[in-house]
Amino acid sequence: MIDGVLHTAPADGRLLPGITRAVVLRAAACGGITTKEMPISRRQLLEASEVFVTNSVHGVVSALALADGAAAWEAGPIASRLRGALASGLGSAPSLAASRCPSGTQDQPHAAALAMAEGLLI
């Protein structure tokens, strides 16, 4: 998170686009979290208020420090919100990453996750 915006590097071959990443970005959009896809410099990383990564095994995982000790972060509220949305069922099917936010769930990531998972065999 930099200045209240969730930044992510573009899926341009240097990182896997990943279903979990796509679902988390969709949960952020449904939750009213502004996202921006762009290359992230080391300077920007050092200025971030919250840093986390996603993967299909662990979901959303807060990064607490750089290996060289140049920066450290607390586990933050955005990672927690998105982790909760993912755990609530938003990530239960790859097609959900591309789906629209359910009606009436803007700014409510947990409600969005539950509404999108409704009717699925999980």
C-alpha positions as a Markdown table, in Angstrom:
| # | Residue | x | y | z |
|---|---|---|---|---|
| 1 | Met | 0.0 | 0.0 | 0.0 |
| 2 | Ile | 1.4 | 3.3 | -1.0 |
| 3 | Asp | -0.6 | 6.5 | -0.3 |
| 4 | Gly | -3.8 | 4.4 | 0.2 |
| 5 | Val | -3.5 | 2.6 | -3.2 |
| 6 | Leu | -2.8 | -1.1 | -3.6 |
| 7 | His | 0.1 | -1.4 | -6.0 |
| 8 | Thr | 1.1 | -4.5 | -7.9 |
| 9 | Ala | 3.7 | -5.2 | -10.5 |
| 10 | Pro | 2.4 | -6.1 | -13.9 |
| 11 | Ala | 2.1 | -9.7 | -14.8 |
| 12 | Asp | 4.6 | -9.2 | -17.7 |
| 13 | Gly | 6.6 | -12.5 | -17.4 |
| 14 | Arg | 8.7 | -11.5 | -14.3 |
| 15 | Leu | 5.9 | -12.8 | -12.0 |
| 16 | Leu | 3.2 | -15.3 | -12.5 |
| 17 | Pro | -0.2 | -13.8 | -13.1 |
| 18 | Gly | -1.7 | -16.4 | -10.8 |
| 19 | Ile | -5.4 | -17.1 | -10.0 |
| 20 | Thr | -4.9 | -16.1 | -6.4 |
| 21 | Arg | -3.5 | -12.7 | -7.4 |
| 22 | Ala | -6.4 | -12.1 | -9.8 |
| 23 | Val | -9.0 | -13.1 | -7.2 |
| 24 | Val | -7.3 | -10.8 | -4.6 |
| 25 | Leu | -7.3 | -7.9 | -7.0 |
| 26 | Arg | -11.0 | -8.6 | -7.7 |
| 27 | Ala | -11.7 | -8.7 | -3.9 |
| 28 | Ala | -9.9 | -5.4 | -3.6 |
| 29 | Ala | -12.0 | -3.8 | -6.3 |
| 30 | Cys | -15.2 | -5.2 | -4.8 |
| 31 | Gly | -14.1 | -3.8 | -1.4 |
| 32 | Gly | -13.5 | -0.3 | -2.7 |
| 33 | Ile | -9.7 | -0.6 | -2.6 |
| 34 | Thr | -8.0 | 1.4 | -5.4 |
| 35 | Thr | -5.5 | -0.7 | -7.2 |
| 36 | Lys | -2.7 | 0.2 | -9.6 |
| 37 | Glu | -0.7 | -2.1 | -11.8 |
| 38 | Met | 2.8 | -0.7 | -12.5 |
| 39 | Pro | 6.5 | -1.5 | -12.0 |
| 40 | Ile | 7.4 | -0.9 | -8.4 |
| 41 | Ser | 10.8 | 0.6 | -7.6 |
| 42 | Arg | 12.9 | -0.2 | -4.5 |
| 43 | Arg | 12.3 | 3.4 | -3.4 |
| 44 | Gln | 8.5 | 2.9 | -3.6 |
| 45 | Leu | 8.8 | -0.4 | -1.8 |
| 46 | Leu | 10.7 | 1.3 | 1.1 |
| 47 | Glu | 7.9 | 3.9 | 1.3 |
| 48 | Ala | 5.1 | 1.4 | 1.4 |
| 49 | Ser | 2.9 | 1.3 | 4.5 |
| 50 | Glu | 2.0 | -2.3 | 4.1 |
| 51 | Val | 3.4 | -5.1 | 1.9 |
| 52 | Phe | 2.0 | -8.5 | 1.2 |
| 53 | Val | 2.3 | -11.3 | -1.3 |
| 54 | Thr | -0.2 | -13.9 | -2.7 |
| 55 | Asn | 0.1 | -17.5 | -3.7 |
| 56 | Ser | -2.3 | -20.4 | -4.1 |
| 57 | Val | -1.1 | -22.3 | -1.1 |
| 58 | His | -1.0 | -19.6 | 1.6 |
| 59 | Gly | -3.3 | -17.0 | 0.1 |
| 60 | Val | -2.4 | -13.5 | 1.3 |
| 61 | Val | 0.8 | -13.3 | 3.4 |
| 62 | Ser | 2.1 | -10.1 | 5.0 |
| 63 | Ala | 5.7 | -9.3 | 4.3 |
| 64 | Leu | 7.3 | -8.1 | 7.5 |
| 65 | Ala | 10.8 | -7.1 | 6.3 |
| 66 | Leu | 13.3 | -7.1 | 3.5 |
| 67 | Ala | 16.0 | -9.7 | 3.8 |
| 68 | Asp | 18.7 | -6.9 | 3.9 |
| 69 | Gly | 16.9 | -5.2 | 6.8 |
| 70 | Ala | 16.4 | -2.0 | 4.8 |
| 71 | Ala | 12.7 | -1.9 | 5.6 |
| 72 | Ala | 10.1 | -3.5 | 8.0 |
| 73 | Trp | 6.4 | -3.4 | 8.0 |
| 74 | Glu | 3.6 | -4.4 | 10.4 |
| 75 | Ala | 1.0 | -6.8 | 9.2 |
| 76 | Gly | -1.7 | -4.4 | 8.0 |
| 77 | Pro | -5.4 | -4.0 | 7.7 |
| 78 | Ile | -5.6 | -4.4 | 3.9 |
| 79 | Ala | -3.9 | -7.7 | 3.9 |
| 80 | Ser | -6.2 | -8.8 | 6.7 |
| 81 | Arg | -9.3 | -7.7 | 4.8 |
| 82 | Leu | -8.2 | -9.5 | 1.6 |
| 83 | Arg | -7.1 | -12.6 | 3.5 |
| 84 | Gly | -10.6 | -12.7 | 5.0 |
| 85 | Ala | -12.3 | -12.2 | 1.7 |
| 86 | Leu | -10.2 | -15.0 | 0.2 |
| 87 | Ala | -10.9 | -17.4 | 3.1 |
| 88 | Ser | -14.6 | -16.6 | 2.9 |
| 89 | Gly | -14.8 | -18.3 | -0.5 |
| 90 | Leu | -13.9 | -15.7 | -3.1 |
| 91 | Gly | -11.1 | -17.8 | -4.3 |
| 92 | Ser | -13.0 | -21.0 | -4.7 |
| 93 | Ala | -13.1 | -21.0 | -8.5 |
| 94 | Pro | -10.8 | -19.5 | -11.2 |
| 95 | Ser | -13.7 | -18.0 | -13.0 |
| 96 | Leu | -14.5 | -15.7 | -10.0 |
| 97 | Ala | -11.3 | -13.8 | -10.7 |
| 98 | Ala | -12.9 | -12.3 | -13.8 |
| 99 | Ser | -16.4 | -12.0 | -12.5 |
| 100 | Arg | -18.2 | -8.8 | -11.6 |
| 101 | Cys | -18.8 | -7.7 | -8.0 |
| 102 | Pro | -22.2 | -8.9 | -6.7 |
| 103 | Ser | -24.8 | -6.2 | -6.5 |
| 104 | Gly | -24.8 | -4.4 | -3.2 |
| 105 | Thr | -21.3 | -5.6 | -2.1 |
| 106 | Gln | -19.2 | -2.6 | -3.0 |
| 107 | Asp | -17.0 | -1.7 | 0.0 |
| 108 | Gln | -17.9 | -5.0 | 1.7 |
| 109 | Pro | -15.2 | -7.6 | 0.8 |
| 110 | His | -16.6 | -10.3 | 3.1 |
| 111 | Ala | -20.1 | -10.0 | 1.7 |
| 112 | Ala | -18.7 | -9.9 | -1.8 |
| 113 | Ala | -16.8 | -13.1 | -1.2 |
| 114 | Leu | -19.8 | -14.9 | 0.3 |
| 115 | Ala | -22.2 | -13.7 | -2.5 |
| 116 | Met | -19.7 | -14.8 | -5.2 |
| 117 | Ala | -19.3 | -18.2 | -3.6 |
| 118 | Glu | -23.0 | -18.9 | -3.2 |
| 119 | Gly | -24.2 | -21.8 | -5.2 |
| 120 | Leu | -20.7 | -23.2 | -5.8 |
| 121 | Leu | -19.7 | -26.7 | -4.6 |
| 122 | Ile | -16.7 | -25.9 | -2.4 |
